Amino acid sequence: MRILKKILIPLLFILITACSPIKSPNLIDVYRFEIAEDKYDQLVLNSDLKIYNPNRFSFSSNDVSFNLFLDTLYLGKGSFDNGLILTKKDTSLISSSIILKKDQLYSLMNLKDSVTLKILGSSAIPLISTRHYFDLEYKLDIDDFISRIAQNIIEDVNIQIKKVSIKKVDLRSIFMEITFGLYNKTKIECGINQMNINVYKSDNYKELISSSTIKESFILNPMSLNEFTQDARVNTFKMGTAFLANTLSNKNSLFIELTSKVEYNNFEIPYSIKRRVDYNPRTLEILLR
């Protein structure tokens, strides 16, 4: 009986595919670009592919590999983490690992608008000793692709205002010391370029009362925490009558904005944070909000 099954099942599969040839699946969408590993000349991404199976039969295979092209530009290769499992006449979300060549990735910076992402690969057909070759295409917006990778980096690279100390207050100036924390929770090295620190009179962040720039670049090692301090001087004359009124009531507020750029492999990603600082000008007590 077992021998009969081994013969009939492959035979049945051959008959079905003979009457209805295997159609290549359709790549509907690409979700989640997550950087898994950063090597010297390669970048390993995890991504989810939404694939539609137009065939009248379900399909599964653990032996699947593919190459990735952007139009005619070879980007790298990939595989499906848990094999390829496609339900008949339905869409499936397939997890994949993609190894991109860094030197080719840099060339994306020179491309504009949208391009065609091509996945050329093959999979072993179960039960019979043959392979099926497939060709998937997907229109990819370059800016969207870069922004997805950038968003992934930004989520795991965090710049915080950890502490604000007022060293001195007089009729002309408020002298502050600001401590920043730079957290790199990724497995990749990245840099912080030129930090601009602005202090504003109100929460509309329009009335500038202090500005300073750190031109030096910072290198953030993978999985690291870095701290640095920066002095800031606020001109009380620019605060006008609000400074005097708030001083008499033992309450004052400043609004700090930090802007910078996170650099990764020639990609520059804008970054900004805003914090409100409440302080007592008599006791110099600080409360970050």
KOLGU-912491 format. One record per residue (C-alpha): y, z, x negated; residue number from 1; chain; residue in three letters. Coordinates in steps of 0.001 Angstrom, whole numbers, plus 500000, padded with zeros to 6 digits. Layout:
% KOLGU-912491
<c2 Y	c3 Z	c1 X	tilum NUM	kolti A	marse ala> $
...
This chain:
% KOLGU-912491
<c2 500000	c3 500000	c1 500000	tilum 1	kolti A	marse met> $
<c2 502421	c3 500899	c1 497165	tilum 2	kolti A	marse arg> $
<c2 501609	c3 497653	c1 495392	tilum 3	kolti A	marse ile> $
<c2 502311	c3 495751	c1 498618	tilum 4	kolti A	marse leu> $
<c2 505723	c3 497443	c1 498942	tilum 5	kolti A	marse lys> $
<c2 506618	c3 496569	c1 495356	tilum 6	kolti A	marse lys> $
<c2 505914	c3 492932	c1 496171	tilum 7	kolti A	marse ile> $
<c2 507421	c3 492725	c1 499663	tilum 8	kolti A	marse leu> $
<c2 510741	c3 494494	c1 498973	tilum 9	kolti A	marse ile> $
<c2 511841	c3 492189	c1 496129	tilum 10	kolti A	marse pro> $
<c2 510578	c3 489203	c1 498109	tilum 11	kolti A	marse leu> $
<c2 512589	c3 490268	c1 501146	tilum 12	kolti A	marse leu> $
<c2 515703	c3 490700	c1 498998	tilum 13	kolti A	marse phe> $
<c2 515261	c3 487250	c1 497493	tilum 14	kolti A	marse ile> $
<c2 514867	c3 485684	c1 500935	tilum 15	kolti A	marse leu> $
<c2 518022	c3 487384	c1 502246	tilum 16	kolti A	marse ile> $
<c2 520135	c3 486370	c1 499265	tilum 17	kolti A	marse thr> $
<c2 518710	c3 482871	c1 499301	tilum 18	kolti A	marse ala> $
<c2 519765	c3 482369	c1 502930	tilum 19	kolti A	marse cys> $
<c2 523078	c3 484110	c1 502329	tilum 20	kolti A	marse ser> $
<c2 524223	c3 483938	c1 498673	tilum 21	kolti A	marse pro> $
<c2 525818	c3 487063	c1 497233	tilum 22	kolti A	marse ile> $
<c2 529566	c3 487015	c1 497705	tilum 23	kolti A	marse lys> $
<c2 531768	c3 488675	c1 495134	tilum 24	kolti A	marse ser> $
<c2 533415	c3 491842	c1 496437	tilum 25	kolti A	marse pro> $
<c2 537187	c3 491989	c1 496958	tilum 26	kolti A	marse asn> $
<c2 539462	c3 494361	c1 495067	tilum 27	kolti A	marse leu> $
<c2 541763	c3 495799	c1 497748	tilum 28	kolti A	marse ile> $
<c2 543778	c3 498364	c1 495836	tilum 29	kolti A	marse asp> $
<c2 543974	c3 500423	c1 492648	tilum 30	kolti A	marse val> $
<c2 544565	c3 504164	c1 492911	tilum 31	kolti A	marse tyr> $
<c2 545165	c3 506963	c1 490408	tilum 32	kolti A	marse arg> $
<c2 545893	c3 506160	c1 486781	tilum 33	kolti A	marse phe> $
<c2 544912	c3 509281	c1 484853	tilum 34	kolti A	marse glu> $
<c2 544988	c3 509424	c1 481061	tilum 35	kolti A	marse ile> $
<c2 541649	c3 510887	c1 479964	tilum 36	kolti A	marse ala> $
<c2 541869	c3 510370	c1 476215	tilum 37	kolti A	marse glu> $
<c2 544319	c3 509057	c1 473649	tilum 38	kolti A	marse asp> $
<c2 542761	c3 507478	c1 470557	tilum 39	kolti A	marse lys> $
<c2 544303	c3 505764	c1 467543	tilum 40	kolti A	marse tyr> $
<c2 544082	c3 502241	c1 468943	tilum 41	kolti A	marse asp> $
<c2 542756	c3 502845	c1 472448	tilum 42	kolti A	marse gln> $
<c2 543824	c3 504550	c1 475653	tilum 43	kolti A	marse leu> $
<c2 541142	c3 505773	c1 478057	tilum 44	kolti A	marse val> $
<c2 542151	c3 505793	c1 481730	tilum 45	kolti A	marse leu> $
<c2 540372	c3 507094	c1 484808	tilum 46	kolti A	marse asn> $
<c2 541106	c3 505102	c1 487932	tilum 47	kolti A	marse ser> $
<c2 539807	c3 504620	c1 491477	tilum 48	kolti A	marse asp> $
<c2 539214	c3 501112	c1 492810	tilum 49	kolti A	marse leu> $
<c2 539086	c3 500321	c1 496513	tilum 50	kolti A	marse lys> $
<c2 536512	c3 497533	c1 496896	tilum 51	kolti A	marse ile> $
<c2 535396	c3 495628	c1 499992	tilum 52	kolti A	marse tyr> $
<c2 531839	c3 494300	c1 500262	tilum 53	kolti A	marse asn> $
<c2 531844	c3 491084	c1 502375	tilum 54	kolti A	marse pro> $
<c2 528036	c3 490769	c1 502341	tilum 55	kolti A	marse asn> $
<c2 525693	c3 491556	c1 505211	tilum 56	kolti A	marse arg> $
<c2 523762	c3 493957	c1 503015	tilum 57	kolti A	marse phe> $
<c2 524637	c3 497069	c1 501056	tilum 58	kolti A	marse ser> $
<c2 524535	c3 496924	c1 497304	tilum 59	kolti A	marse phe> $
<c2 524038	c3 499482	c1 494545	tilum 60	kolti A	marse ser> $
<c2 523558	c3 499272	c1 490810	tilum 61	kolti A	marse ser> $
<c2 523803	c3 501673	c1 487884	tilum 62	kolti A	marse asn> $
<c2 524100	c3 498857	c1 485356	tilum 63	kolti A	marse asp> $
<c2 527639	c3 497502	c1 485754	tilum 64	kolti A	marse val> $
<c2 530222	c3 496547	c1 483128	tilum 65	kolti A	marse ser> $
<c2 533447	c3 494564	c1 483204	tilum 66	kolti A	marse phe> $
<c2 536339	c3 493239	c1 481150	tilum 67	kolti A	marse asn> $
<c2 539958	c3 493611	c1 482209	tilum 68	kolti A	marse leu> $
<c2 542566	c3 490849	c1 481954	tilum 69	kolti A	marse phe> $
<c2 546227	c3 490601	c1 482903	tilum 70	kolti A	marse leu> $
<c2 546507	c3 486926	c1 483730	tilum 71	kolti A	marse asp> $
<c2 544972	c3 485576	c1 480480	tilum 72	kolti A	marse thr> $
<c2 545808	c3 488644	c1 478357	tilum 73	kolti A	marse leu> $
<c2 542737	c3 490715	c1 477464	tilum 74	kolti A	marse tyr> $
<c2 543456	c3 494428	c1 478046	tilum 75	kolti A	marse leu> $
<c2 540102	c3 496124	c1 477543	tilum 76	kolti A	marse gly> $
<c2 536795	c3 496963	c1 479154	tilum 77	kolti A	marse lys> $
<c2 535444	c3 499386	c1 481699	tilum 78	kolti A	marse gly> $
<c2 532547	c3 500794	c1 483647	tilum 79	kolti A	marse ser> $
<c2 531936	c3 502631	c1 486903	tilum 80	kolti A	marse phe> $
<c2 531369	c3 506345	c1 486412	tilum 81	kolti A	marse asp> $
<c2 528691	c3 506776	c1 489090	tilum 82	kolti A	marse asn> $
<c2 527454	c3 503215	c1 489284	tilum 83	kolti A	marse gly> $
<c2 528444	c3 500695	c1 491931	tilum 84	kolti A	marse leu> $
<c2 527596	c3 501610	c1 495533	tilum 85	kolti A	marse ile> $
<c2 528973	c3 499259	c1 498200	tilum 86	kolti A	marse leu> $
<c2 528311	c3 499596	c1 501924	tilum 87	kolti A	marse thr> $
<c2 527814	c3 496328	c1 503789	tilum 88	kolti A	marse lys> $
<c2 530927	c3 494906	c1 505475	tilum 89	kolti A	marse lys> $
<c2 532942	c3 497957	c1 504462	tilum 90	kolti A	marse asp> $
<c2 535280	c3 499317	c1 501799	tilum 91	kolti A	marse thr> $
<c2 534285	c3 501862	c1 499162	tilum 92	kolti A	marse ser> $
<c2 536277	c3 503923	c1 496676	tilum 93	kolti A	marse leu> $
<c2 534709	c3 503558	c1 493230	tilum 94	kolti A	marse ile> $
<c2 535611	c3 505739	c1 490232	tilum 95	kolti A	marse ser> $
<c2 535982	c3 503861	c1 486965	tilum 96	kolti A	marse ser> $
<c2 536692	c3 504491	c1 483295	tilum 97	kolti A	marse ser> $
<c2 538842	c3 501911	c1 481539	tilum 98	kolti A	marse ile> $
<c2 539388	c3 501572	c1 477779	tilum 99	kolti A	marse ile> $
<c2 542671	c3 499775	c1 477074	tilum 100	kolti A	marse leu> $
<c2 543719	c3 498286	c1 473741	tilum 101	kolti A	marse lys> $
<c2 547045	c3 499859	c1 472783	tilum 102	kolti A	marse lys> $
<c2 548378	c3 496793	c1 470981	tilum 103	kolti A	marse asp> $
<c2 547879	c3 494784	c1 474159	tilum 104	kolti A	marse gln> $
<c2 549357	c3 497529	c1 476294	tilum 105	kolti A	marse leu> $
<c2 552644	c3 497317	c1 474375	tilum 106	kolti A	marse tyr> $
<c2 553001	c3 493699	c1 475446	tilum 107	kolti A	marse ser> $
<c2 553345	c3 494867	c1 479061	tilum 108	kolti A	marse leu> $
<c2 556890	c3 495917	c1 478226	tilum 109	kolti A	marse met> $
<c2 557833	c3 492239	c1 477892	tilum 110	kolti A	marse asn> $
<c2 556338	c3 491200	c1 481217	tilum 111	kolti A	marse leu> $
<c2 558359	c3 490991	c1 484410	tilum 112	kolti A	marse lys> $
<c2 557656	c3 491066	c1 488123	tilum 113	kolti A	marse asp> $
<c2 554030	c3 490888	c1 489222	tilum 114	kolti A	marse ser> $
<c2 550947	c3 489558	c1 487449	tilum 115	kolti A	marse val> $
<c2 547314	c3 489058	c1 488364	tilum 116	kolti A	marse thr> $
<c2 544906	c3 491781	c1 487293	tilum 117	kolti A	marse leu> $
<c2 541458	c3 490270	c1 486768	tilum 118	kolti A	marse lys> $
<c2 538168	c3 492119	c1 486493	tilum 119	kolti A	marse ile> $
<c2 535368	c3 489937	c1 485148	tilum 120	kolti A	marse leu> $
<c2 532005	c3 491627	c1 485022	tilum 121	kolti A	marse gly> $
<c2 528341	c3 491656	c1 485875	tilum 122	kolti A	marse ser> $
<c2 525831	c3 494003	c1 487466	tilum 123	kolti A	marse ser> $
<c2 522072	c3 494157	c1 487419	tilum 124	kolti A	marse ala> $
<c2 520553	c3 493361	c1 490784	tilum 125	kolti A	marse ile> $
<c2 517962	c3 496009	c1 491656	tilum 126	kolti A	marse pro> $
<c2 514354	c3 495032	c1 492267	tilum 127	kolti A	marse leu> $
<c2 514679	c3 491635	c1 490605	tilum 128	kolti A	marse ile> $
<c2 515337	c3 490885	c1 486948	tilum 129	kolti A	marse ser> $
<c2 518667	c3 489087	c1 487179	tilum 130	kolti A	marse thr> $
<c2 522382	c3 489786	c1 486977	tilum 131	kolti A	marse arg> $
<c2 525181	c3 489018	c1 489376	tilum 132	kolti A	marse his> $
<c2 528516	c3 487978	c1 487855	tilum 133	kolti A	marse tyr> $
<c2 531693	c3 488842	c1 489758	tilum 134	kolti A	marse phe> $
<c2 535385	c3 488033	c1 489485	tilum 135	kolti A	marse asp> $
<c2 537910	c3 490378	c1 491128	tilum 136	kolti A	marse leu> $
<c2 541638	c3 489700	c1 491331	tilum 137	kolti A	marse glu> $
<c2 544524	c3 491971	c1 492282	tilum 138	kolti A	marse tyr> $
<c2 548289	c3 491335	c1 492283	tilum 139	kolti A	marse lys> $
<c2 549837	c3 494050	c1 490143	tilum 140	kolti A	marse leu> $
<c2 553513	c3 494959	c1 489965	tilum 141	kolti A	marse asp> $
<c2 554305	c3 495738	c1 486305	tilum 142	kolti A	marse ile> $
<c2 556986	c3 498307	c1 487114	tilum 143	kolti A	marse asp> $
<c2 554637	c3 500026	c1 489527	tilum 144	kolti A	marse asp> $
<c2 551821	c3 500089	c1 486966	tilum 145	kolti A	marse phe> $
<c2 554044	c3 501592	c1 484274	tilum 146	kolti A	marse ile> $
<c2 555562	c3 504104	c1 486707	tilum 147	kolti A	marse ser> $
<c2 552080	c3 505295	c1 487750	tilum 148	kolti A	marse arg> $
<c2 551165	c3 506012	c1 484138	tilum 149	kolti A	marse ile> $
<c2 554597	c3 507567	c1 483589	tilum 150	kolti A	marse ala> $
<c2 554206	c3 509821	c1 486613	tilum 151	kolti A	marse gln> $
<c2 550888	c3 511054	c1 485273	tilum 152	kolti A	marse asn> $
<c2 552511	c3 511967	c1 481954	tilum 153	kolti A	marse ile> $
<c2 555531	c3 513624	c1 483589	tilum 154	kolti A	marse ile> $
<c2 553329	c3 515821	c1 485775	tilum 155	kolti A	marse glu> $
<c2 551744	c3 517345	c1 482688	tilum 156	kolti A	marse asp> $
<c2 554805	c3 517455	c1 480431	tilum 157	kolti A	marse val> $
<c2 557065	c3 520193	c1 481686	tilum 158	kolti A	marse asn> $
<c2 560520	c3 521241	c1 480453	tilum 159	kolti A	marse ile> $
<c2 561754	c3 524577	c1 481772	tilum 160	kolti A	marse gln> $
<c2 564849	c3 526707	c1 481423	tilum 161	kolti A	marse ile> $
<c2 563153	c3 529998	c1 480591	tilum 162	kolti A	marse lys> $
<c2 566091	c3 532252	c1 479841	tilum 163	kolti A	marse lys> $
<c2 569883	c3 532254	c1 479897	tilum 164	kolti A	marse val> $
<c2 571827	c3 534923	c1 478018	tilum 165	kolti A	marse ser> $
<c2 575586	c3 535447	c1 478155	tilum 166	kolti A	marse ile> $
<c2 576783	c3 536538	c1 474753	tilum 167	kolti A	marse lys> $
<c2 580456	c3 536907	c1 475562	tilum 168	kolti A	marse lys> $
<c2 582995	c3 536375	c1 478336	tilum 169	kolti A	marse val> $
<c2 586764	c3 536142	c1 477845	tilum 170	kolti A	marse asp> $
<c2 589666	c3 534591	c1 479727	tilum 171	kolti A	marse leu> $
<c2 589045	c3 531191	c1 478172	tilum 172	kolti A	marse arg> $
<c2 585294	c3 530832	c1 477765	tilum 173	kolti A	marse ser> $
<c2 581807	c3 531975	c1 478668	tilum 174	kolti A	marse ile> $
<c2 579459	c3 531821	c1 475687	tilum 175	kolti A	marse phe> $
<c2 575815	c3 531309	c1 476675	tilum 176	kolti A	marse met> $
<c2 572483	c3 530936	c1 474936	tilum 177	kolti A	marse glu> $
<c2 569863	c3 528899	c1 476814	tilum 178	kolti A	marse ile> $
<c2 566162	c3 529094	c1 475954	tilum 179	kolti A	marse thr> $
<c2 564027	c3 526091	c1 476882	tilum 180	kolti A	marse phe> $
<c2 560253	c3 525889	c1 477139	tilum 181	kolti A	marse gly> $
<c2 558546	c3 522545	c1 476469	tilum 182	kolti A	marse leu> $
<c2 554984	c3 522451	c1 477754	tilum 183	kolti A	marse tyr> $
<c2 552611	c3 519614	c1 476934	tilum 184	kolti A	marse asn> $
<c2 549471	c3 520081	c1 479017	tilum 185	kolti A	marse lys> $
<c2 548097	c3 516631	c1 478235	tilum 186	kolti A	marse thr> $
<c2 545606	c3 515591	c1 475566	tilum 187	kolti A	marse lys> $
<c2 548138	c3 513209	c1 474053	tilum 188	kolti A	marse ile> $
<c2 551072	c3 513579	c1 471679	tilum 189	kolti A	marse glu> $
<c2 554484	c3 512722	c1 473058	tilum 190	kolti A	marse cys> $
<c2 558128	c3 513152	c1 472141	tilum 191	kolti A	marse gly> $
<c2 561341	c3 514426	c1 473726	tilum 192	kolti A	marse ile> $
<c2 564411	c3 512330	c1 472928	tilum 193	kolti A	marse asn> $
<c2 568075	c3 513417	c1 473080	tilum 194	kolti A	marse gln> $
<c2 568542	c3 516257	c1 475531	tilum 195	kolti A	marse met> $
<c2 571829	c3 516452	c1 477440	tilum 196	kolti A	marse asn> $
<c2 572770	c3 519885	c1 478797	tilum 197	kolti A	marse ile> $
<c2 575541	c3 519938	c1 481413	tilum 198	kolti A	marse asn> $
<c2 576954	c3 522953	c1 483234	tilum 199	kolti A	marse val> $
<c2 578658	c3 522494	c1 486605	tilum 200	kolti A	marse tyr> $
<c2 580970	c3 524570	c1 488756	tilum 201	kolti A	marse lys> $
<c2 579075	c3 524077	c1 492034	tilum 202	kolti A	marse ser> $
<c2 575738	c3 522925	c1 493395	tilum 203	kolti A	marse asp> $
<c2 577010	c3 519412	c1 494064	tilum 204	kolti A	marse asn> $
<c2 576673	c3 518868	c1 490268	tilum 205	kolti A	marse tyr> $
<c2 579920	c3 516896	c1 490089	tilum 206	kolti A	marse lys> $
<c2 582532	c3 519261	c1 488621	tilum 207	kolti A	marse glu> $
<c2 581540	c3 519395	c1 484943	tilum 208	kolti A	marse leu> $
<c2 582698	c3 522484	c1 483029	tilum 209	kolti A	marse ile> $
<c2 580521	c3 522247	c1 479894	tilum 210	kolti A	marse ser> $
<c2 578509	c3 519614	c1 478089	tilum 211	kolti A	marse ser> $
<c2 576380	c3 519557	c1 474951	tilum 212	kolti A	marse ser> $
<c2 573853	c3 517171	c1 473420	tilum 213	kolti A	marse thr> $
<c2 570822	c3 517730	c1 471218	tilum 214	kolti A	marse ile> $
<c2 570302	c3 514470	c1 469358	tilum 215	kolti A	marse lys> $
<c2 567202	c3 515561	c1 467445	tilum 216	kolti A	marse glu> $
<c2 563811	c3 514442	c1 468755	tilum 217	kolti A	marse ser> $
<c2 560969	c3 516853	c1 469410	tilum 218	kolti A	marse phe> $
<c2 557300	c3 516075	c1 468894	tilum 219	kolti A	marse ile> $
<c2 555017	c3 517824	c1 471404	tilum 220	kolti A	marse leu> $
<c2 551454	c3 518224	c1 470182	tilum 221	kolti A	marse asn> $
<c2 548637	c3 518009	c1 472728	tilum 222	kolti A	marse pro> $
<c2 548064	c3 521193	c1 474743	tilum 223	kolti A	marse met> $
<c2 551034	c3 523001	c1 473204	tilum 224	kolti A	marse ser> $
<c2 553942	c3 525267	c1 474157	tilum 225	kolti A	marse leu> $
<c2 557253	c3 524907	c1 472323	tilum 226	kolti A	marse asn> $
<c2 560478	c3 526876	c1 472643	tilum 227	kolti A	marse glu> $
<c2 564014	c3 526364	c1 471343	tilum 228	kolti A	marse phe> $
<c2 567473	c3 527749	c1 472084	tilum 229	kolti A	marse thr> $
<c2 570826	c3 526029	c1 472492	tilum 230	kolti A	marse gln> $
<c2 574328	c3 527468	c1 472691	tilum 231	kolti A	marse asp> $
<c2 576669	c3 526393	c1 475478	tilum 232	kolti A	marse ala> $
<c2 580352	c3 527187	c1 475955	tilum 233	kolti A	marse arg> $
<c2 581845	c3 527085	c1 479447	tilum 234	kolti A	marse val> $
<c2 585576	c3 526565	c1 479821	tilum 235	kolti A	marse asn> $
<c2 586723	c3 529104	c1 482421	tilum 236	kolti A	marse thr> $
<c2 590000	c3 527230	c1 482999	tilum 237	kolti A	marse phe> $
<c2 587979	c3 524357	c1 484467	tilum 238	kolti A	marse lys> $
<c2 586417	c3 526798	c1 486926	tilum 239	kolti A	marse met> $
<c2 589900	c3 527512	c1 488319	tilum 240	kolti A	marse gly> $
<c2 590519	c3 530361	c1 490755	tilum 241	kolti A	marse thr> $
<c2 586807	c3 530615	c1 491537	tilum 242	kolti A	marse ala> $
<c2 586197	c3 532339	c1 488195	tilum 243	kolti A	marse phe> $
<c2 588812	c3 535052	c1 488825	tilum 244	kolti A	marse leu> $
<c2 587714	c3 535647	c1 492428	tilum 245	kolti A	marse ala> $
<c2 584036	c3 535895	c1 491502	tilum 246	kolti A	marse asn> $
<c2 584801	c3 538141	c1 488531	tilum 247	kolti A	marse thr> $
<c2 586550	c3 540638	c1 490791	tilum 248	kolti A	marse leu> $
<c2 583530	c3 540660	c1 493118	tilum 249	kolti A	marse ser> $
<c2 581068	c3 541061	c1 490224	tilum 250	kolti A	marse asn> $
<c2 579391	c3 537778	c1 491130	tilum 251	kolti A	marse lys> $
<c2 579463	c3 534334	c1 489645	tilum 252	kolti A	marse asn> $
<c2 577216	c3 531271	c1 489598	tilum 253	kolti A	marse ser> $
<c2 576780	c3 528327	c1 487270	tilum 254	kolti A	marse leu> $
<c2 574608	c3 525261	c1 487714	tilum 255	kolti A	marse phe> $
<c2 572751	c3 523804	c1 484730	tilum 256	kolti A	marse ile> $
<c2 571358	c3 520276	c1 484544	tilum 257	kolti A	marse glu> $
<c2 569171	c3 519036	c1 481692	tilum 258	kolti A	marse leu> $
<c2 568435	c3 515340	c1 481270	tilum 259	kolti A	marse thr> $
<c2 566174	c3 513822	c1 478648	tilum 260	kolti A	marse ser> $
<c2 563541	c3 511171	c1 478013	tilum 261	kolti A	marse lys> $
<c2 559849	c3 511711	c1 477406	tilum 262	kolti A	marse val> $
<c2 558507	c3 509108	c1 474972	tilum 263	kolti A	marse glu> $
<c2 554884	c3 508047	c1 474831	tilum 264	kolti A	marse tyr> $
<c2 553722	c3 504985	c1 472870	tilum 265	kolti A	marse asn> $
<c2 557110	c3 503247	c1 473158	tilum 266	kolti A	marse asn> $
<c2 557373	c3 504059	c1 476871	tilum 267	kolti A	marse phe> $
<c2 560508	c3 506101	c1 477679	tilum 268	kolti A	marse glu> $
<c2 560339	c3 508110	c1 480890	tilum 269	kolti A	marse ile> $
<c2 563516	c3 509731	c1 482301	tilum 270	kolti A	marse pro> $
<c2 563255	c3 513471	c1 482955	tilum 271	kolti A	marse tyr> $
<c2 565678	c3 515946	c1 484519	tilum 272	kolti A	marse ser> $
<c2 565779	c3 519515	c1 485853	tilum 273	kolti A	marse ile> $
<c2 568426	c3 521599	c1 487619	tilum 274	kolti A	marse lys> $
<c2 568778	c3 525390	c1 487761	tilum 275	kolti A	marse arg> $
<c2 571238	c3 527810	c1 489313	tilum 276	kolti A	marse arg> $
<c2 572324	c3 530790	c1 487207	tilum 277	kolti A	marse val> $
<c2 573761	c3 533895	c1 488895	tilum 278	kolti A	marse asp> $
<c2 575413	c3 536461	c1 486669	tilum 279	kolti A	marse tyr> $
<c2 577599	c3 539544	c1 486722	tilum 280	kolti A	marse asn> $
<c2 580592	c3 538943	c1 484414	tilum 281	kolti A	marse pro> $
<c2 581044	c3 542677	c1 483888	tilum 282	kolti A	marse arg> $
<c2 577462	c3 543661	c1 483010	tilum 283	kolti A	marse thr> $
<c2 576376	c3 540159	c1 481873	tilum 284	kolti A	marse leu> $
<c2 573180	c3 540509	c1 483949	tilum 285	kolti A	marse glu> $
<c2 571485	c3 537138	c1 484570	tilum 286	kolti A	marse ile> $
<c2 569346	c3 535874	c1 487421	tilum 287	kolti A	marse leu> $
<c2 567758	c3 532392	c1 487250	tilum 288	kolti A	marse leu> $
<c2 567141	c3 530659	c1 490559	tilum 289	kolti A	marse arg> $
